[in-house]
Amino acid sequence: MSRNPYVREVPRTTWYMRNNRYIRYMLREVSCVFIGLYAASLTVGLVRLAQGDNEWTHYLNGISSPTGILFSLLAFGFACYHSITWFNVTPRAMRIPKGDGFVPGPAIVSAHYIIWAVVSLVFLLMMGVL
């Protein structure tokens, strides 16, 4: 007599569509692609800057086009989503000892949001936006 264990069928491409938690997980993973592409775009900008005024002007025209602005906004949205989801999971990944226990999770999350706001404010002040 042979044993045939039950093997649950898992669709290869849509397995994450069955649960909202999986959808949020996949969205967070896809956000890395857009953030990486934006970092590559900034690297190309540095190369164009080193190549001279004409190349730099072409780069600026490209990133200030409607497509470039849309891509920047999309990358910014994904960066915010990625940061927020990481901040919310941080208490599980970073347990800080305090006495006999640990620092409460909401305190760790709040500290991350406060530091994010302060650093953003400093950069906005440095750029002259505020």
C-alpha positions in Angstrom: 0.0 0.0 0.0 1.5 3.3 -1.0 0.9 6.6 0.7 -0.1 9.6 -1.3 0.1 12.7 0.8 -2.3 15.5 0.2 -0.7 18.3 -1.8 -2.6 21.5 -1.9 -2.7 23.2 -5.3 -1.1 26.6 -5.2 -1.5 28.8 -8.3 1.9 29.9 -9.5 1.1 33.5 -10.2 -1.9 34.5 -8.1 -1.3 32.8 -4.8 -1.0 36.1 -3.0 -4.5 37.3 -4.1 -6.2 35.0 -1.6 -5.4 37.0 1.5 -5.2 40.8 2.1 -2.1 40.3 4.2 -0.3 38.6 1.3 -1.4 41.4 -1.1 0.1 44.0 1.3 3.3 41.8 1.5 3.7 41.6 -2.3 3.0 45.3 -2.6 5.8 46.0 -0.2 8.1 43.7 -2.1 7.2 45.4 -5.4 8.0 48.8 -3.9 11.6 47.9 -3.8 11.7 47.7 -7.6 10.5 51.3 -7.9 12.8 52.6 -5.2 15.7 50.8 -7.0 14.8 52.3 -10.3 14.6 55.8 -8.8 18.0 55.3 -7.2 19.3 54.2 -10.7 17.8 57.3 -12.1 19.6 59.5 -9.6 22.9 57.7 -10.5 22.3 58.4 -14.2 21.8 62.0 -13.2 25.2 62.1 -11.5 26.8 60.6 -14.6 25.0 63.1 -16.9 26.2 65.9 -14.6 29.8 64.8 -14.9 29.4 64.7 -18.7 28.7 68.4 -19.1 26.0 71.0 -19.3 24.3 69.6 -22.5 23.8 66.1 -21.1 22.7 67.5 -17.7 20.1 69.7 -19.5 18.8 66.6 -21.3 18.5 64.7 -18.0 16.7 67.6 -16.3 14.3 67.8 -19.3 13.6 64.0 -18.9 12.9 64.0 -15.2 10.7 67.2 -15.5 8.6 65.7 -18.2 5.1 64.4 -17.2 6.4 60.8 -17.4 9.4 61.7 -15.2 7.2 63.5 -12.7 4.7 60.6 -12.6 7.5 58.1 -12.0 8.9 60.3 -9.2 5.5 60.5 -7.5 5.0 56.8 -7.9 8.4 56.1 -6.4 7.7 58.5 -3.6 4.4 56.8 -2.8 6.1 53.4 -2.7 8.9 54.8 -0.6 6.4 56.1 1.9 4.4 52.8 1.9 7.7 50.8 2.4 8.8 53.1 5.3 5.4 52.9 7.0 5.1 49.2 6.8 8.6 48.7 8.0 8.1 51.1 11.0 5.0 49.2 11.9 6.8 45.8 11.9 9.9 47.2 13.7 8.9 46.2 17.3 8.9 42.5 16.2 12.3 42.8 14.5 14.0 45.1 17.1 13.3 44.2 20.7 15.0 46.7 23.0 15.6 45.4 26.6 14.5 47.7 29.4 14.8 46.3 32.9 13.1 43.0 33.2 11.1 43.5 30.0 11.3 45.3 26.7 10.4 48.7 25.4 6.7 48.7 24.4 6.1 48.4 20.6 4.1 51.6 20.2 7.0 53.6 21.8 9.4 52.2 19.2 7.0 52.9 16.3 6.3 56.4 17.6 10.1 57.1 17.9 10.6 56.0 14.3 7.8 58.4 13.0 9.1 61.3 15.1 12.7 60.8 13.8 11.3 60.5 10.2 9.4 63.8 10.7 12.4 65.6 12.2 14.8 64.4 9.5 12.3 65.4 6.8 11.9 68.8 8.3 15.6 69.4 8.5 16.0 68.5 4.8 13.1 70.7 3.8 14.8 73.6 5.8 18.1 72.9 4.2 16.6 73.0 0.7 14.8 76.3 1.4 11.3 74.9 1.0 10.2 76.0 4.5 
